[in-house]
Amino acid sequence: MNNIVLLCDKLIKSFGETVALNQTKIELFNGEILAILGPSGCGKSTLLRAIAGFENIDSGDITINGKTVSSRDKFTPAEKRRVGMVFQDYALFPHLTVEDNVGFGTKSSSKSDKAALVKQMLKLVDLDGMEVRYPHELSGGQQQRVAVARTLAANPVTILLDEPFSNLDATMRTEIRNTVRHALQGRGVATIIVTHDREEAFTIADRVAVMNSGQIEQVDTPENMYRSPVSKFVANMTGTANFMPATITSNRAVTELGKFQWISPTNGIVEGDEVELLVRPDDFLVLPNPNASVTVTSREYRGDAMVLSVELGSGNTIQCRQGPYSDLPVGTSVDLVPSRSAPFVAF
Amino acid sequence: MIPFVYLIVRAFDASDLAWQLLFRFKTLHTLFNTLVLTLGVVFVSIVISLPMAWLTVRTDLPFRRFWSILGALPIVIPSYVGAFLYITVFGPKALFQQLLEIIFGIEKIPSFYGLSGAIIVLSLLSYPYIYLIVRASISNIDSSIEDSARSLGRSSFKTFITVTLPMLRPALAAGALLVALYVISDFGAVSLMRYPTFTWSIYQQYQGAIDRSAAALLSILLLLFSVVILYLEQKSRGRIKYHRSGAGISKRLSLIRLGKWKWPAVIFCALVISFSLLLPGSVLLYWLVRGVSYGETIASAWSSALNSIYASGLTAIIAGLIAIPVAAFIVRFPGRIARLFESISYVGYALPGIVIGLSLVFFGVRYGGFLYQTILILVFAYIVLFFPVAMGSVRSSFAQIRPSYEEAAKGLGRSNIGVMYSITLPLVRSGVIVAMALVFLITMKELTATLILGPLGFKTLATQVWSFTSEAFFAKAAFPALLIILLSSIPTAFIMYKNRDLRL
């Protein structure tokens, strides 16, 4: 089951001075959805274009189903790779109907086979009955799903989606994301989704890879990614991250809020080190205490939560998410009570 | 509008003789001639311009910029100048044959006159219209669309055929429309090439026959012909919209590697350029040098040049200024009246110079009185002819001003007039200037209306070139021809610099 469909090994690609891919390594397993999460300019789109065959690489290997498609002296053209690409702007052919767009990449010889396949794909993405429309007669969400159906209909080995939901408005996004996810899982095609949106990556993917300056920093399930990031960069990419200075003594990290258990994902920390602990917004409860040295400096009400910024005695600020009924005004002196049982991650 | 009504009135009280003339076999034959010539030129122009445009925009053709600029330049050569230059090379007993005779002893080459010669000459002169429009359209295609087709399994050649080409269809149709209208309204080249088309036979009727209503009848037929072409182009657009469907950022186009096709592509471009530009250019220089060495005076050309500049400049300024309020009205108050205005100016596109020239002559002779035989009526004809061109440019720059700009200025306390001066006019200014440059350029080259309506003794560069070439004084024609080309190059360069889509 766990066959590797796609393997990128030690990819290097530079455009003049800028290095877009720097020893990039990615494994994609049969049937999984992998999200590549990174800020704009981190090289994630270049990686996608290199896999699809629109960009040459300087060195390294890209292997699809055991066959090398890109290396320093080998380059299989895009049309021979069976890699389906869904573009950010959908790239629907404006002169073809929905039906003809979806049927564009199908191989089946008979007309009725093809029509049946197109129908099946459109049903998969909830677009039955739209066959004879033109792309400009569809909404953004519908265009997006036509693009996915078109790619699926070509029966690719793997599918790449480039920021697929970024052009949709927030209210439709969740619904369309679910439809697309079901369609992809229903076909069991190994998929890579490139995005800069954490929520998107976490909700749609089985595994997430965080990319920074052309390198993959960490690949893991969304849960592990959030709970034990390997670097401050990954911690920031995967959610709100505050850092609190601490000193390591035997088995404990000493901070101004007390002593806490700690772990280090990289195992590079020894006793006596000055470190920083990752504090997520849910790690502390905020309770009023007139004698405390911590004060509330600002409030951000989000409807389903109240996010308080609190200033510690040392001047450091951390964010704490409380329930929507938390009514502490700015300037209140508070105590921070740890609500986390797991050890804190130290860097 | 009045001149047209008059043209129709005049046509209706035409004598029986004129009606008979209209339904003669010869008229049908002329119609057929015009049709064949138009189709031929459109076809050859597409064959030349489509590969040129694609090679210069999308591939790693060596010296890409060089070819892309040279490819557009023949647009400044007026058809009657181009035709005389080609004739002096390929015509009977002309340079090319003399050369063959010296080298191979060949004394007779196939005649250059007639249909095939006219198709070649007009195609080489008018292909830049398609070339420029198709270029703009190719560079607007989002590369992700072509990439999609590739990743769905189509080779780059098949991608071009099944995806790129269909997307270029509206550009090709618009370019073909311009070329078709160019051909049917052309008078200079076809008469030099001795190929009788509608425009040519109208002129013959007008010059030769006593009964001028026959010319009026033929003019109406020609007008109908143009309107049909216009209608077909409109209809071909259909329901499909060609703008990009998504809202993403368009990426830079990656150039297609030509590989082993690189040198054949260069040879293709070189061939096109040598026939469309190098050959006429060097022949023009040849006649110029010969003219000077025979002691031809170039002094007479200066006064015609001044006349040309005066008439074209006046037309350009007036047309540009009138276009401002009209365009503002059409863009800001869309409705039935605006649409009516728009379609009237659209018909203007299809209006051959000879038709407007004739209708103004008829009108002027009877009612114009003091206006007839003045430069004013000529300028009026130019404006009627080329106002649509000015409108096109001014209108699109109005359409680009978002109403919110003006609303924002009002919100900041400006009055209506203040908004106009501080926001609207500065934003449309470059569109107006481009419009004036375009009108200047086209008026400079205009021949038919000038021949018919120009006051006695009023010579422009165009009419001067024409009268010399039609009498085969090529050496005398060379200098005014060169002046036209130089004078129209300036606004052309300016337009291409200003217009982002046309920039080479």
Interface residues (C-beta under 8 A of the other chain):
Chain A: A52 G53 F54 P77 A78 E79 K80 R81 R82 V83 G84 M85 F87 Q88 D89 Y90 A91 L92 F93 P94 H95 L96 F104 G105 K107 Y134 P135 H136 L138 G140 Q143 R150 T151 A154 P156 N167
Chain B: D142 S144 I145 D147 S148 A149 R150 S151 L152 G153 R154 S155 S156 V163 P166 M167 R169 R239 I240 K241 Y242 H243 R244 S245 G246 A247 G248 I249 S250 S254
